[in-house]
Every structure is written in structure tokens, then in C-alpha cells.
């Protein structure tokens, strides 16, 4: 018995072996294995449950679908028998941009769960879960990040005696993205309609912030901005950021996707010395992809007529349009105008955080075209070995994280790829975009 236990692989060794197999599998070219039919609008939201058993999708048809591999249909030739086993009509009156399952529970967050929370005054772009079945964060085009606790009493936002709790972050421009690393849950990265991305620390302990970041605590806020991220010391005022993602494997690397100034994804590290550009590795020789539309594919009404190239700055009209009016839903479901919750004039973010240390990128990942939609950026592999992002030509690009070298270009959509989500334990990528059908590769 002793010899048997000695030779039996431990749980940690088994987990390491599985990670190694997954990494090796991702070295091989990807192939499309399934097209998931059922949605009647663009697919903007994709996520896998933590066990990888279910894929969640949501989009412009305001429904959320649950997909699972099942052999109920009895087709032995179907190696990936994904079927939609459940559909949820959410009751939203506009597009769904994020849908996630809360950890350790069966609760679904769909740009707010069935218990409707209306603390934001504009479109909600991303939902981020924490290691709790009740707590999650949301980022919105109203420039705020809010934390929600389903255990708190239900309140009607704006009603007397039931004011919403203060936001964790409040910025004077629209926000599109937010990310938190499980290994550093006190750090929060946000980005949006501005050339800078921002790292906030939620601990609010003066001695820690001063020792680790060299900044003082913001007494009037629940968080303190400790770092800024930008591609250059003085970025173009026309630049903005569509997505930001913190590495879950190390907690300090940040990826950002920039539509203007190179159509690139950039890698930053919160451990780098501020204001000094980190050593760069050679960029891939592939030039930025300026293809706006594949032959035979209809044009999108949201796309500009002419591509923007070179260093010519776009006009202010080229900034990403808001997907919603400044409205809210009343208790009966009717739309009503949302009155401003705070009429005090906010400081411009660039001026407010101008003294916060600035970090420049380590390297860039080039090739995509990113003009038409708000695209996500993601990390693939058990140790985030690859960086992935969609493009305006219907393809998605996969780069090696360590070198920035292009690993592969794959077809993902008939028009534009917006979101890619990797399976937690299998070499599968779920891809969504303008098409009504998400794909699995």
C-alpha cells in the first residue's frame, strides 16, 4: 500500500500534467468545430462556467442561452455535440454586453440579474465576479465602477432614503472595460474613452500605498489611482481603449486594445518603473490589418465609410458611439429619463490623475484592425501563454505572450469578431461577433 501511494500521482502533479497537456494542445492550429445556432442578433457576451461544462452566450436579441455538450441526439459522428439546453429572456430593452455565472452558485449576472439593479445611469459594459456567490462589480459608460452585494436589502435607486452606495471608481469619461486578477483582488484596472488606462488600489491603507506605489491615499474616494498606462508619454487625445485584461497567472501584467495609434494590443506590467519605457522586444513583421470588410459581406451601419490609417487623428465623431440613451427603466418596465444623480462638475481625468506615475508598454501585438466595434482582448492558456483579440475583417489573432510573435490567424465571424473566451481546461475557444451564431474553434 505504501508503494502504491508513493507511485500514485498527487493532485498537484495531476493538475500540472493537465496544464502541460493544454499548453501543448494550443500549439497546434485551431479549426472550427461547431456553429451554435439560436440567437437572432449579434453575440456580444460569452463566458464559460468555472467547471467548463456550460457556455453562456448573450447578445442583441436580449436573451441568454446556455450550451452544453450532450449525446442526447445520438449522433456518433458529432465530436462536439453542443446543444442549447436553456434560454433566458432577460427583459432588457437593448443589447447584452456581459453575462457571467457567480462563483460557487447557480446565480447568473446578465448586465444585472433578475433582481434588477439600476444604480448606473448609462450602459453597463462589463461584469466582473469575485470569489463570492453574492458579490460582483460592474463598469458602465457613466464612468463609474460599482460593487453589488445580493445580500443587501433591495432598494429603488434614487428613491428617498434608499440612495445607491458610493461607486468604487468615478471618472468623467465613458468606461468600456474592467479587470481584476484573482491573485491580486485589491487591484482594479479600468479603461475607456480616454488615452490612459488606470490602476486603482482598493485597500486604502496609507502605509501600504506609499510603500508599494509611492502615492498617497485619496481620502474622498473608496479607491486610489496608483498607476496610469499609456502607449507613449503624451498620447493622442483622440486615442481610446476598448478593452483591458489583467493576467490571472501572475496578477501584474495588463493587456490593452487600442483602436487608434496602431491597431494593436499592448502589454504593460504594474511592476515596471514608472515613466521609463521598458525594454522592448522586436515586433512581429506583420503590418496592421487595414481590411475593413471581406468580399461579399454586407457593410455595418455603425462603421465609418473610410478607414483611418497612418498618424492622421480622427475627428471627435470617430470616438465609439454610446449604445444607449441616458435612460432608465421604471418599475413597470417603461422607459423614463434618468435625472443626473450628481450635478457637480467633475475634474477631467487627465488633470485629476496627472501626477499619478505613468507606465509605458513592454511590447505590442500587431495585425488586427480595430475601428468598428468595442472589442475585447483576452488571454489563452493555463499560464496565459497566448494573447487573443478579434478584428474588423472577421478573423481573430493569436500571439505568443512572451515574444509578441504571431501564432495564428483564424476565421471567427462573417463580419467582425468582438469577443473570444477560452475554455478553462480544453483547447476550445468560443468566438462571437456580428453574426448571430457563436462559433467554437
Secondary structure per residue as TSV (DSSP state, phi and psi in degrees):
chain	resnum	aa	ss	phi	psi
A	1	X	-	360.0	-39.9
A	2	X	H	-62.7	-43.7
A	3	X	H	-64.5	-37.4
A	4	X	H	-63.5	-44.8
A	5	X	H	-66.3	-34.5
A	6	X	H	-66.8	-35.7
A	7	X	H	-87.9	-13.8
A	8	X	S	-77.6	129.2
A	9	X	-	-65.7	137.6
A	10	X	-	-73.2	167.7
A	11	X	H	-62.3	-38.1
A	12	X	H	-67.9	-40.0
A	13	X	H	-65.8	-39.4
A	14	X	H	-64.1	-41.5
A	15	X	H	-63.8	-41.4
A	16	X	H	-63.6	-39.8
A	17	X	H	-63.7	-41.9
A	18	X	H	-65.4	-39.2
A	19	X	H	-63.6	-40.5
A	20	X	H	-64.3	-40.7
A	21	X	H	-63.4	-41.2
A	22	X	H	-64.8	-42.8
A	23	X	H	-60.8	-43.6
A	24	X	H	-64.9	-38.1
A	25	X	H	-64.0	-34.4
A	26	X	T	-73.4	-11.2
A	27	X	T	-72.0	-22.8
A	28	X	S	-81.6	154.5
A	29	X	-	-60.7	146.5
A	30	X	-	-89.4	150.0
A	31	X	-	-136.0	143.3
A	32	X	-	-68.3	129.6
A	33	X	-	-116.2	-15.7
A	34	X	E	-160.0	141.3
A	35	X	E	-114.5	122.5
A	36	X	E	-96.6	107.3
A	37	X	-	-95.5	141.2
A	38	X	-	156.8	-40.1
A	39	X	-	-69.8	154.2
A	40	X	S	-118.1	19.9
A	41	X	S	-154.0	175.4
A	42	X	-	-57.2	146.4
A	43	X	E	-102.3	109.6
A	44	X	E	-106.1	-15.7
A	45	X	E	-128.0	128.4
A	46	X	E	-141.5	141.2
A	47	X	E	-161.2	147.1
A	48	X	E	-99.2	146.0
A	49	X	-	-68.5	161.1
A	50	X	T	-61.1	-29.0
A	51	X	T	-87.2	-4.6
A	52	X	S	76.4	4.9
A	53	X	S	-76.4	-27.3
A	54	X	-	-130.9	138.5
A	55	X	E	-105.8	129.6
A	56	X	E	-106.6	131.7
A	57	X	E	-132.2	146.5
A	58	X	E	-150.5	158.9
A	59	X	E	-168.9	-151.5
A	60	X	T	-69.7	-17.5
A	61	X	T	-81.6	5.2
A	62	X	S	60.6	22.7
A	63	X	E	-115.1	155.5
A	64	X	E	-116.7	132.4
A	65	X	E	-117.9	145.8
A	66	X	E	-113.4	124.3
A	67	X	E	-115.6	140.7
A	68	X	E	-147.9	146.1
A	69	X	E	-76.1	124.9
A	70	X	-	-143.0	143.2
A	71	X	-	-99.5	19.2
A	72	X	T	-62.2	-30.3
A	73	X	T	-77.2	-13.2
A	74	X	-	68.7	31.3
A	75	X	-	-98.5	101.8
A	76	X	T	-67.5	-18.9
A	77	X	T	-85.2	-10.7
A	78	X	-	-87.1	103.2
A	79	X	S	-75.4	-21.4
A	80	X	S	-129.0	75.4
A	81	X	-	-79.3	65.3
A	82	X	E	-70.3	131.9
A	83	X	E	-134.0	149.2
A	84	X	E	-85.4	110.4
A	85	X	E	-98.5	-8.3
A	86	X	E	-158.0	143.4
A	87	X	E	-132.1	134.3
A	88	X	E	-119.1	113.0
A	89	X	E	-77.0	110.2
A	90	X	-	-76.4	-22.1
A	91	X	-	87.5	-0.1
A	92	X	-	-63.8	151.0
A	93	X	S	-101.5	4.0
A	94	X	S	-150.1	-175.0
A	95	X	-	-57.2	149.1
A	96	X	-	-100.4	124.7
A	97	X	-	-108.0	-13.7
A	98	X	-	-154.9	138.4
A	99	X	E	-148.5	123.1
A	100	X	E	-141.8	150.9
A	101	X	E	-92.7	131.8
A	102	X	-	-68.7	140.6
A	103	X	T	-60.5	148.2
A	104	X	T	57.4	31.1
A	105	X	S	-158.1	176.3
A	106	X	S	-108.2	19.9
A	107	X	-	-85.8	133.7
A	108	X	E	-108.4	129.4
A	109	X	E	-100.9	117.3
A	110	X	E	-124.8	82.2
A	111	X	S	46.3	31.9
A	112	X	S	114.3	133.9
A	113	X	-	-75.5	-179.6
A	114	X	S	-52.8	-32.0
A	115	X	S	-77.6	100.4
A	116	X	-	-72.5	131.0
A	117	X	-	-118.8	125.9
A	118	X	-	-120.8	42.6
A	119	X	-	-75.7	-25.7
A	120	X	-	-82.2	153.7
A	121	X	S	-107.5	8.4
A	122	X	S	-153.6	-175.4
A	123	X	-	-57.9	134.2
A	124	X	E	-87.9	125.8
A	125	X	E	-99.5	-38.5
A	126	X	E	-142.4	147.9
A	127	X	E	-116.8	132.7
A	128	X	E	-123.0	125.0
A	129	X	E	-91.4	156.3
A	130	X	-	-117.2	179.6
A	131	X	S	-77.8	61.9
A	132	X	S	-154.7	141.7
A	133	X	S	-79.3	-0.4
A	134	X	S	-126.1	-17.1
A	135	X	E	-112.3	134.7
A	136	X	E	-152.4	163.1
A	137	X	E	-118.0	150.8
A	138	X	E	-133.0	146.3
A	139	X	E	-121.4	143.3
A	140	X	E	-136.6	161.6
A	141	X	T	-69.0	-7.0
A	142	X	T	-79.4	2.8
A	143	X	S	84.1	14.7
A	144	X	E	-121.3	154.8
A	145	X	E	-117.0	127.9
A	146	X	E	-124.1	146.1
A	147	X	E	-104.6	134.1
A	148	X	E	-121.6	139.8
A	149	X	E	-125.6	114.3
A	150	X	T	-68.1	-11.7
A	151	X	T	-81.9	-15.1
A	152	X	S	-73.0	151.8
A	153	X	-	-60.3	146.2
A	154	X	-	-67.6	136.1
A	155	X	-	-136.9	156.0
A	156	X	-	-97.7	115.7
A	157	X	T	-57.7	132.5
A	158	X	T	87.1	-11.8
A	159	X	S	-77.6	159.3
A	160	X	T	-64.9	129.8
A	161	X	T	78.3	4.9
A	162	X	-	-136.7	46.6
A	163	X	-	-68.3	150.1
A	164	X	-	-68.3	149.9
A	165	X	-	-67.2	157.7
A	166	X	-	-65.1	142.8
A	167	X	-	-70.9	152.8
A	168	X	S	-69.6	-36.4
A	169	X	E	-134.6	139.3
A	170	X	E	-140.7	114.1
A	171	X	-	-125.9	153.7
A	172	X	S	-84.7	5.3
A	173	X	S	-125.5	168.0
A	174	X	-	-67.9	140.8
A	175	X	E	-110.3	139.6
A	176	X	E	-115.1	-21.0
A	177	X	E	-147.2	156.1
A	178	X	E	-154.8	145.6
A	179	X	E	-151.1	143.8
A	180	X	E	-133.8	137.5
A	181	X	E	-91.5	134.7
A	182	X	T	-58.6	-30.3
A	183	X	T	-80.0	-13.0
A	184	X	E	-141.3	67.1
A	185	X	E	-66.7	-12.0
A	186	X	E	-81.1	-10.0
A	187	X	E	-102.4	134.3
A	188	X	E	-132.2	122.7
A	189	X	E	-105.8	131.6
A	190	X	E	-129.5	153.9
A	191	X	E	-157.2	157.9
A	192	X	E	-176.0	-136.8
A	193	X	S	-78.8	61.6
A	194	X	S	-165.3	148.4
A	195	X	S	-71.2	-12.4
A	196	X	-	-107.5	143.1
A	197	X	E	-101.0	157.1
A	198	X	E	-130.9	139.2
A	199	X	E	-108.4	123.1
A	200	X	E	-111.2	145.6
A	201	X	E	-110.4	127.1
A	202	X	S	-91.6	-3.3
A	203	X	-	-73.4	-35.3
A	204	X	-	56.3	35.1
A	205	X	-	-107.9	112.7
A	206	X	H	-54.7	-44.8
A	207	X	H	-67.1	-34.0
A	208	X	H	-70.9	-45.0
A	209	X	H	-65.1	-38.7
A	210	X	H	-69.3	-39.1
A	211	X	H	-73.8	-41.3
A	212	X	H	-87.3	-37.9
A	213	X	T	-114.5	-18.3
A	214	X	S	75.9	24.5
A	215	X	-	-127.9	158.3
A	216	X	-	-91.7	157.3
A	217	X	-	-69.6	139.4
A	218	X	-	-84.0	105.9
A	219	X	T	-64.5	-29.5
A	220	X	T	-89.8	3.4
A	221	X	S	-125.3	161.2
A	222	X	S	-83.4	-14.1
A	223	X	S	-135.5	164.6
A	224	X	E	-125.6	130.6
A	225	X	E	-75.8	120.6
A	226	X	E	-113.5	-17.5
A	227	X	E	-150.3	148.3
A	228	X	E	-113.7	151.8
A	229	X	E	-125.6	134.0
A	230	X	-	-154.9	157.0
A	231	X	S	-75.8	-19.2
A	232	X	S	-152.6	165.9
A	233	X	T	-62.2	-37.1
A	234	X	T	-127.0	86.0
A	235	X	-	-72.4	163.3
A	236	X	-	-66.7	137.5
A	237	X	T	-67.2	-13.4
A	238	X	T	-87.5	-7.3
A	239	X	-	-76.4	151.7
A	240	X	-	-151.5	171.9
A	241	X	E	-124.1	127.0
A	242	X	E	-90.5	-23.9
A	243	X	E	-155.9	151.3
A	244	X	E	-142.4	138.7
A	245	X	E	-142.6	129.1
A	246	X	E	-94.9	137.9
A	247	X	-	-64.4	129.7
A	248	X	T	-81.1	-16.3
A	249	X	T	-83.7	-31.3
A	250	X	T	-126.2	-17.0
A	251	X	S	79.6	-1.5
A	252	X	-	-123.2	-12.2
A	253	X	E	-91.3	135.6
A	254	X	E	-122.9	133.3
A	255	X	E	-110.4	138.8
A	256	X	E	-132.9	144.3
A	257	X	E	-109.4	125.5
A	258	X	E	-113.9	120.3
A	259	X	S	-67.4	-42.8
A	260	X	S	-106.8	158.1
A	261	X	S	81.0	26.3
A	262	X	S	133.4	-5.3
A	263	X	S	50.1	51.4
A	264	X	E	-129.2	163.2
A	265	X	E	-106.0	136.8
A	266	X	E	-118.3	145.4
A	267	X	E	-107.3	127.0
A	268	X	E	-122.1	161.1
A	269	X	E	-132.6	130.6
A	270	X	T	-69.4	-12.3
A	271	X	T	-87.6	-9.7
A	272	X	S	-70.5	151.6
A	273	X	-	-67.8	134.8
A	274	X	T	-64.7	153.3
A	275	X	T	63.3	-1.7
A	276	X	S	-113.5	120.7
A	277	X	-	-64.9	130.5
A	278	X	-	-70.7	155.6
A	279	X	-	-58.0	132.2
A	280	X	-	-95.1	146.6
A	281	X	-	-97.7	156.9
A	282	X	-	-57.3	136.9
A	283	X	-	-79.6	154.4
A	284	X	-	-59.8	150.2
A	285	X	S	-78.3	-11.5
A	286	X	-	-63.8	128.5
A	287	X	-	-78.9	156.1
A	288	X	-	-54.8	136.7
A	289	X	-	-82.6	112.6
A	290	X	-	-96.6	5.1
A	291	X	-	-65.5	122.7
A	292	X	-	-96.4	-25.4
A	293	X	-	-159.5	132.6
A	294	X	-	-80.0	154.8
A	295	X	T	-59.8	134.8
A	296	X	T	86.2	-1.2
A	297	X	-	-102.0	131.0
A	298	X	-	-65.1	149.7
A	299	X	-	-78.1	156.2
A	300	X	-	-95.1	140.5
A	301	X	T	-70.1	-15.7
A	302	X	T	-90.9	-5.9
A	303	X	S	-87.8	144.0
A	304	X	-	-64.2	156.8
A	305	X	S	-72.6	-33.4
A	306	X	S	-121.9	137.1
A	307	X	-	-68.8	150.7
A	308	X	-	-101.0	127.0
A	309	X	-	-135.7	168.6
A	310	X	T	66.9	-151.8
A	311	X	T	-101.6	13.4
A	312	X	-	-73.9	118.8
A	313	X	-	-72.5	138.2
A	314	X	-	-71.7	164.6
A	315	X	-	-74.9	168.0
A	316	X	G	-63.9	-22.6
A	317	X	G	-69.0	-14.4
A	318	X	G	-81.3	-8.2
A	319	X	S	-63.5	149.7
A	320	X	-	-58.4	129.3
A	321	X	-	-70.6	151.3
A	322	X	-	-70.6	139.0
A	323	X	S	-83.9	-10.1
A	324	X	S	-140.8	154.8
A	325	X	-	-76.5	166.9
A	326	X	S	-80.5	77.7
A	327	X	E	-132.0	170.4
A	328	X	E	-143.9	171.4
A	329	X	E	-105.0	136.0
A	330	X	-	-85.7	-178.4
A	331	X	T	-64.0	-26.3
A	332	X	T	-85.2	-4.1
A	333	X	S	96.0	-6.0
A	334	X	-	-77.7	152.4
A	335	X	E	-83.8	138.7
A	336	X	E	-140.5	154.4
A	337	X	E	-68.4	139.8
A	338	X	-	-95.1	120.2
A	339	X	-	-75.4	148.3
A	340	X	-	-62.9	128.1
A	341	X	S	-80.1	-21.8
A	342	X	-	-144.0	106.9
A	343	X	-	-90.3	-2.7
A	344	X	S	-69.7	140.3
A	345	X	-	-72.2	128.2
A	346	X	-	-89.4	149.8
A	347	X	-	-70.3	142.8
A	348	X	-	-62.0	139.4
A	349	X	H	-60.4	-39.2
A	350	X	H	-63.3	-37.9
A	351	X	H	-76.8	-40.3
A	352	X	H	-63.2	-38.7
A	353	X	T	-111.2	24.8
A	354	X	T	-65.5	-24.3
A	355	X	T	-95.4	-0.2
A	356	X	S	-73.1	133.9
A	357	X	-	-54.0	139.3
A	358	X	E	-104.6	134.3
A	359	X	E	-112.4	133.6
A	360	X	-	-100.4	161.0
A	361	X	-	-73.8	153.5
A	362	X	S	-82.4	-40.8
A	363	X	E	-160.1	170.1
A	364	X	E	-126.5	157.8
A	365	X	E	-122.3	111.9
A	366	X	-	-110.2	163.6
A	367	X	-	129.4	-29.1
A	368	X	-	-78.4	160.2
A	369	X	-	-112.0	124.6
A	370	X	-	-135.4	81.3
A	371	X	-	-128.1	-29.7
A	372	X	S	-88.3	-32.2
A	373	X	S	-139.9	173.6
A	374	X	-	-85.8	103.8
A	375	X	-	-99.8	149.3
A	376	X	-	-92.1	162.2
A	377	X	E	-126.4	144.5
A	378	X	E	-143.2	170.9
A	379	X	E	-119.4	140.0
A	380	X	E	-125.6	139.9
A	381	X	S	109.8	153.7
A	382	X	T	-63.2	-26.6
A	383	X	T	-117.7	27.6
A	384	X	-	55.8	47.5
A	385	X	-	-71.0	-21.8
A	386	X	E	-128.4	151.3
A	387	X	E	-112.3	136.9
A	388	X	E	-134.1	143.4
A	389	X	E	-154.8	151.8
A	390	X	E	-86.6	171.1
A	391	X	-	-139.8	161.8
A	392	X	T	-69.8	-14.8
A	393	X	T	-92.5	7.9
A	394	X	S	90.3	4.8
A	395	X	E	-108.6	160.3
A	396	X	E	-122.1	146.9
A	397	X	E	-110.5	138.3
A	398	X	E	-121.8	122.2
A	399	X	E	-118.6	155.7
A	400	X	E	-79.4	131.2
A	401	X	T	-66.4	-42.9
A	402	X	T	-69.3	-35.6
A	403	X	T	-109.1	-21.3
A	404	X	-	82.3	1.6
A	405	X	-	-71.7	143.7
A	406	X	E	-71.9	127.7
A	407	X	E	-96.8	-34.7
A	408	X	E	-175.9	154.3
A	409	X	E	-123.2	127.1
A	410	X	E	-132.9	143.8
A	411	X	E	-73.1	130.9
A	412	X	-	-128.5	-15.9
A	413	X	-	-160.8	157.5
A	414	X	S	-76.1	-10.6
A	415	X	S	-138.8	-70.8
A	416	X	-	-137.2	136.3
A	417	X	E	-97.1	123.7
A	418	X	E	-105.8	-34.4
A	419	X	E	-144.4	139.0
A	420	X	E	-133.8	129.7
A	421	X	E	-128.2	129.1
A	422	X	E	-89.8	140.5
A	423	X	-	-64.3	142.3
A	424	X	S	-68.6	-21.0
A	425	X	S	-138.6	-4.6
A	426	X	S	-122.1	154.2
A	427	X	S	-77.6	62.7
A	428	X	-	-125.3	136.8
A	429	X	E	-120.2	129.2
A	430	X	E	-94.2	131.9
A	431	X	E	-126.2	132.3
A	432	X	E	-131.8	155.9
A	433	X	E	-170.7	-142.7
A	434	X	S	-68.1	-34.5
A	435	X	S	-58.7	154.4
A	436	X	S	-81.7	-7.3
A	437	X	S	-115.6	115.8
A	438	X	E	-66.7	150.5
A	439	X	E	-117.6	155.0
A	440	X	E	-120.7	126.2
A	441	X	-	-120.8	360.0
